[in-house]
Every structure is written in structure tokens, then in C-alpha cells.
Amino acid sequence: MKKTMLLLAIIALLAVSCSKHVHKVGTGATGAGVEEARQWYALWGLVALNNVDTNQMTAGAQNYTVETQQAPMDIILNMFTGMVTVYSRSVTVKK
């Protein structure tokens, strides 16, 4: 019984959706420039704790790609911060 519960717990952790949203502006990313930030939320995502300004991260570029996702590092962090209803999400701007 314990092995079955452990197996189900491992499957549940591995099956967590790492949803990713990609937004291309102009022709999308053409260079190698990358800016990364982490957005923090409280109360299961209802209240933003910080402001990630993607416009500032683009530094005036005309063609770029914005990706928001719950990356593997976010999942690890959320295992600990989720106990107090704080969760993170990664924001990446590729120029």
C-alpha cells in the first residue's frame, strides 16, 4: 500500500502541468539577448506580489518573444512557498 501511494505521489509531481504561454511581437526573437524575471503571487495566484515589466525588459526592441511559464525551478520553489499560499511563475523575454 505504501509503495502504491509513493508511486501515485511521484506520478502526481511529474504530471504537474508546466503551462507555457508564448507571445511573439513583430517577427519574434532574432538575437541572443535574454532577460528573465520571476513573478510572485499570493493567495493561490489572486494577488500579485511584484510587478514584472516586460516592456522594460525588452529595452525598446521591436521584435521579441515573451514566454511565461511555471518552470521546473518554480515547481520546486512552490513546494515550499505553497504552504503559505505564495507561488511563482517565470517570465522570459528573448530579443
Contacts in CASP RR format, 6 or more apart in sequence:
PFRMAT RR
TARGET T0000
AUTHOR 0000-0000-0000
METHOD contacts of the structure
MODEL  1
MKKTMLLLAIIALLAVSCSKHVHKVGTGATGAGVEEARQWYALWGLVALN
NVDTNQMTAGAQNYTVETQQAPMDIILNMFTGMVTVYSRSVTVKK
13 75 0 8 1.000
16 70 0 8 1.000
16 75 0 8 1.000
17 70 0 8 1.000
18 69 0 8 1.000
18 70 0 8 1.000
18 71 0 8 1.000
18 72 0 8 1.000
18 75 0 8 1.000
19 69 0 8 1.000
19 70 0 8 1.000
20 67 0 8 1.000
20 68 0 8 1.000
20 69 0 8 1.000
21 67 0 8 1.000
21 68 0 8 1.000
21 69 0 8 1.000
22 65 0 8 1.000
22 66 0 8 1.000
22 67 0 8 1.000
23 65 0 8 1.000
23 66 0 8 1.000
23 67 0 8 1.000
24 64 0 8 1.000
24 65 0 8 1.000
25 58 0 8 1.000
25 62 0 8 1.000
25 63 0 8 1.000
25 64 0 8 1.000
25 65 0 8 1.000
25 66 0 8 1.000
26 62 0 8 1.000
26 63 0 8 1.000
26 64 0 8 1.000
27 63 0 8 1.000
28 63 0 8 1.000
28 64 0 8 1.000
28 65 0 8 1.000
28 94 0 8 1.000
29 63 0 8 1.000
29 64 0 8 1.000
29 65 0 8 1.000
29 94 0 8 1.000
29 95 0 8 1.000
30 63 0 8 1.000
30 95 0 8 1.000
31 94 0 8 1.000
31 95 0 8 1.000
33 94 0 8 1.000
33 95 0 8 1.000
34 92 0 8 1.000
34 93 0 8 1.000
34 94 0 8 1.000
34 95 0 8 1.000
35 57 0 8 1.000
35 58 0 8 1.000
35 59 0 8 1.000
35 92 0 8 1.000
35 93 0 8 1.000
35 95 0 8 1.000
36 90 0 8 1.000
36 91 0 8 1.000
36 92 0 8 1.000
36 93 0 8 1.000
37 52 0 8 1.000
37 57 0 8 1.000
37 90 0 8 1.000
37 91 0 8 1.000
38 52 0 8 1.000
38 74 0 8 1.000
38 88 0 8 1.000
38 89 0 8 1.000
38 90 0 8 1.000
38 91 0 8 1.000
39 48 0 8 1.000
39 50 0 8 1.000
39 52 0 8 1.000
39 68 0 8 1.000
39 88 0 8 1.000
39 89 0 8 1.000
39 90 0 8 1.000
39 91 0 8 1.000
40 48 0 8 1.000
40 49 0 8 1.000
40 50 0 8 1.000
40 86 0 8 1.000
40 87 0 8 1.000
40 88 0 8 1.000
41 47 0 8 1.000
41 48 0 8 1.000
41 49 0 8 1.000
41 86 0 8 1.000
41 87 0 8 1.000
41 88 0 8 1.000
41 89 0 8 1.000
42 49 0 8 1.000
42 85 0 8 1.000
42 86 0 8 1.000
42 87 0 8 1.000
43 85 0 8 1.000
44 85 0 8 1.000
44 87 0 8 1.000
45 87 0 8 1.000
49 86 0 8 1.000
52 91 0 8 1.000
54 66 0 8 1.000
54 91 0 8 1.000
54 93 0 8 1.000
57 91 0 8 1.000
57 93 0 8 1.000
58 64 0 8 1.000
58 93 0 8 1.000
58 95 0 8 1.000
59 95 0 8 1.000
61 95 0 8 1.000
63 95 0 8 1.000
64 93 0 8 1.000
64 94 0 8 1.000
64 95 0 8 1.000
65 93 0 8 1.000
65 94 0 8 1.000
66 91 0 8 1.000
66 92 0 8 1.000
66 93 0 8 1.000
67 90 0 8 1.000
67 91 0 8 1.000
67 92 0 8 1.000
67 93 0 8 1.000
67 94 0 8 1.000
68 89 0 8 1.000
68 90 0 8 1.000
68 91 0 8 1.000
68 92 0 8 1.000
69 89 0 8 1.000
69 90 0 8 1.000
69 92 0 8 1.000
70 78 0 8 1.000
70 88 0 8 1.000
70 89 0 8 1.000
70 90 0 8 1.000
71 90 0 8 1.000
73 90 0 8 1.000
74 87 0 8 1.000
74 88 0 8 1.000
74 89 0 8 1.000
74 90 0 8 1.000
77 88 0 8 1.000
78 87 0 8 1.000
78 88 0 8 1.000
81 87 0 8 1.000
81 88 0 8 1.000
END
